[in-house]
Amino acid sequence: MGPFVHNGRVSTDILEELSWRGLIAQSTDLDALRERLAAGQITLYAGFDPTASSLHAGHLVQLLTLRRFQEAGHRPIVLGGGATGQVGDPRDVGERVMNSVDTVAEWAAKIDTQLQRFVAFDGENAAILVNNLDWHGQMNVPTFLRDVGKHFSINVMLARETVKRRLESDGISYTEFSYMLLQAYDYVELARRYDAALQIGGSDQWGNIVAGVDLNRKIDGRHVHALTTQLVTSSDGKKFGKSTGGGSLWLDPEQTSPYAWYQYFVNTADADVVRYLRWFTFLTQEEIAELERETAEAPQKRTAQKRLAAEMTSLVHGEEHTRAAELAAQALFGRGDLADLPEGTLAAALEEASVVEVAAGEPRTIVDLLTASGLCESKGAARRAVKEGGAYANNVKVETEEWEPAAGDLLHGRWLVLRRGKKTFAGARFA
């Protein structure tokens, strides 16, 4: 992925791109930033703290915004928070868990590989990967208090909404209260080292980001910019990126399988899908408008959701996993061959429903399996399902209550896909 050059010069329409996508929430001075972008390549950055061993779906807005700037010819810096991750950005409620230094370092290393997947590290505007532990780790306490802390007003810091809410509830430690100073100083270091002139982040980071803008002016007399993007929530107000089980939607395929990732987006509500297409894909305005029209005219086809799921899965996991997830979604509901599914994809898909373990010697008639898997609430209900033609094993209708799977029926030697009716399925794993 190289720089996008228009008529021999760096493109300056990135703000218009972000605007029609509905991404811009706040800016220090949008007109001044537009002038700076028009003058040539700009270096910008976004920071990501290792508060877990993987990034999650909510981080994608910033990562993709960095990529959009890079595709418009600008140079992104991806900042891993090896130092700030040891402290923790204040939350609205309760102190963060203080993870060990070794744990934060381990998580930072894992996250670095994820950060590198979304921007290009070659070309004239090659991305830069940095860790703020490189400078914070070298600064002693007196120097930090004298050179950084001196420029911050306690009155201003206390006025932050997050701090005010914490003080009104369970209080806040000096450690988390000081987080703003660390993040602000990151901007100073990146401006000095790489001439960074723009920091981006979510709108909940506005106070921290503006603190960095002010600190650059106070310490070095440097004029820099800030821009935040909209926080992503669904139309019903729920936080974006939470799976059906309540946990985060992780970028790490070991924590959220590509199939589960695909299913999350294919189940996006009609009220959200167009917004998500704008925010999380690189489809053009015309392509998204066509998908919006199709959603309005034939919502039952879920054309926009399928495109969103395919784009998002390819972006994070690659096209091969997208094809596998699409095939699994079809095969599990009788529209494809289950035997074509790789075992990993099949297992991940079934784990999203339920899996019953069948030990050697246990009863395994279709009635037993339907009941044990939870597809039927009782053996009587299971018998009725068979009698009414609504019981399936590996997408084949089961005709008799006494049916048991033979060795040749088991997918990959140990899996059986059970289905009741057209839409409800579960798995059985045989010992």
C-alpha positions, 0 to 999 in steps of 0.5 A: 500500500503506497501513498495516494497521489493526485495530480502529482501532489499529496491528496488533501481531501482526507477531511472530506473523506472522514466527514462524509463517513461521519467520523469526525467528532472534535477538532482543535481547528479544522480549517487550520488542519485543512491548510496544513494538510494542503501544504504537504505530507503530515505525520500523525499518530494514535496510541493504543494501551496494552490493557489486554493481550489483544486489541478489540473491535472498538480499536478499529476506528483509529487503526483504519483512520490511520490507514485512511490518512496513509492512503491519502499520502500522509505518514502514520505513527502507531504508538504502543503504550508500554508505559501508559499501559502500566498506569491506566487511563481513568475509567468512569467507574472504579480503578483499573486493575494494576497489571504487572510490568512483565504482563504489560510488556508481554501484552504490548509485544502481542499487540504490536503484531496486530497494530502492524497489520493495518498500515504499511511499513514501506513506501515514501510514507511508511508507517512508524511503530513506537513504544512510549516506554522508550522515553518514559522509562528513561525519565526520573520522577524529579525531571518529570515533575519539573519538566512536565508536571509544572505545565499542568493546572490541577484546577483544569485536571479536576474539571475533566468529566471523568475525574469529576465523576470518579471524585463524586463516587469512589475517588481516584488514585494519584496514579490514574489522575496523572495519566493525562500527563504521560499521554500529553508528553507522548505528543511532545516526544513524537513532535520532536522525534518525527515532527508529528503534527496531528494526534487522533483518538476517540472522542472520549480521549479529547481531554488527554489529546488537547492536553498534549496540544497545549503541552507542545505549545508551552514547552516547545512553542509548537503548533500541533493539531488534534482530531477525534472520531465518534465513539461507536455504539449501536442504535440501541445505545449498546457498546460496539464490539461486545459479543453475544456472550457479553465479552469483547470482540477480539482481533486475536483469532484465538480469542474470537474465531473468524466465524464468530467475528463474521457472524457478529457483523452479519447480524448487524441491525438494519439501523446500524449497518450503513453507519458501520459500512462507512466507518469500517470499510473502504467501500466508496460513497457510491457502493455504500449508497447502493447497499443502503438502497438495497437494505431499504428495499429488501431488508430480508436479503441482508445484502449490506450485512453480508458485505459488511461481514465479508469486508470486516473478516477479510480486513482482520483475518484474510479472505481465506477465513472469510470464504470459510465463514461464508461456507460454514454459515451456508452449510450449517443451515443446509445450503452447503456441504458440511464435509467441505468445512475445515475442522477448525471452522466447524468447531468454532461455528458449533461452539457459537451454538452449543456442543454436547460431549458424547463419551464412549458407551453413552446413549446416542440415538437421535432422541438422546442427542437432541435432548442432550444438546438442548435442541429439544427440552425432553425426549418426548419433544425429540420424538415429536421432532423426528415424527414431524420431519424436523430432526436433522443430522449433518443436514440429512433428515432423520426418519426414525427415533432409533437412528444412531450415527455410524463412524462414517457419519462423523465429520473429521471422525468426531463431529455431528451437526444436529439441527431442529427445524430450519434455523436451530442447530447444535453440535455433538463431539464424540470421544 
